[in-house]
């Protein structure tokens, strides 16, 4: 299974900015920990401070049958969603 983690603006500053709030671990080391904990999952990571690039990335990977975690970043609002494409099949009807 492929899972993409997409981080938006300012999330590249994890472990650097406001450590008392967000902690001291940067995302890169956190991502390495995830890969160690879930070796059977193909984890991929992308980060951009440009929101248009995030939308392009979602369009590129959104149609190849993967799970996606999208963290919009710290731009005055917090956005998080997860989706899996293609959606699961409908339940069988009697």
C-alpha positions in Angstrom: 0.0 0.0 0.0 1.2 3.5 -0.8 0.5 6.3 1.5 1.5 9.9 0.8 1.9 12.5 3.6 1.6 16.0 2.2 2.6 18.9 4.4 1.7 22.5 3.6 3.2 25.9 4.5 5.5 26.3 7.4 5.4 22.6 8.4 9.0 22.5 7.2 9.7 24.5 10.4 8.7 21.7 12.8 11.5 21.2 15.3 12.9 24.7 14.6 10.1 27.2 15.4 8.3 27.4 18.7 9.8 24.2 20.1 7.8 24.7 23.3 4.6 24.3 21.4 5.4 22.0 18.4 8.3 20.0 19.9 11.9 19.6 19.0 11.6 16.8 16.5 11.7 17.8 12.8 9.4 16.1 10.3 12.2 14.4 8.5 13.2 12.4 11.6 9.6 11.8 12.5 9.1 10.4 8.9 12.1 8.1 9.3 10.5 6.8 12.6 7.2 6.1 10.7 9.0 4.1 8.0 10.7 2.1 10.7 7.4 1.4 12.6 5.5 0.5 9.4 8.0 -1.3 7.1 5.2 -3.0 5.0 3.7 0.4 4.0 5.3 2.4 1.2 5.4 5.9 2.8 6.0 9.0 0.7 6.4 12.6 1.8 6.0 15.9 0.1 6.2 19.4 1.6 5.7 22.8 -0.1 5.2 26.4 1.2 3.4 27.1 -2.1 -0.3 26.1 -1.9 -0.6 25.7 -5.7 2.2 23.1 -5.7 0.2 21.2 -3.1 -2.9 21.1 -5.3 -0.8 19.9 -8.2 0.7 17.1 -6.1 -2.8 16.1 -5.0 -3.9 15.9 -8.6 -0.9 13.9 -9.6 -1.2 11.3 -6.9 -5.0 11.5 -6.3 -5.8 9.1 -9.1 -3.3 6.3 -8.7 -5.0 4.5 -5.8 -3.3 5.7 -2.7 -4.0 6.9 0.8 -3.3 10.6 1.3 -2.8 12.6 4.5 -2.9 16.3 3.8 -1.8 18.8 6.4 -2.6 22.3 5.2 -0.1 24.0 7.5 0.0 27.0 9.6 -1.4 29.7 7.4 -4.1 31.1 9.8 -6.2 28.0 9.6 -5.5 24.4 10.1 -6.5 21.9 7.5 -6.3 18.1 7.7 -7.9 15.4 5.8 -7.4 11.8 4.8 -8.8 10.1 1.8 -8.3 6.9 -0.1 -8.7 6.6 -3.8 -10.4 4.6 -5.2 -13.2 4.6 -2.6 -14.1 1.2 -1.1 -16.8 -0.7 -3.0 -20.4 -0.3 -1.9 -21.8 -3.0 0.4 -23.4 -6.0 -1.2 -27.2 -5.7 -1.7 -29.5 -8.6 -0.7 
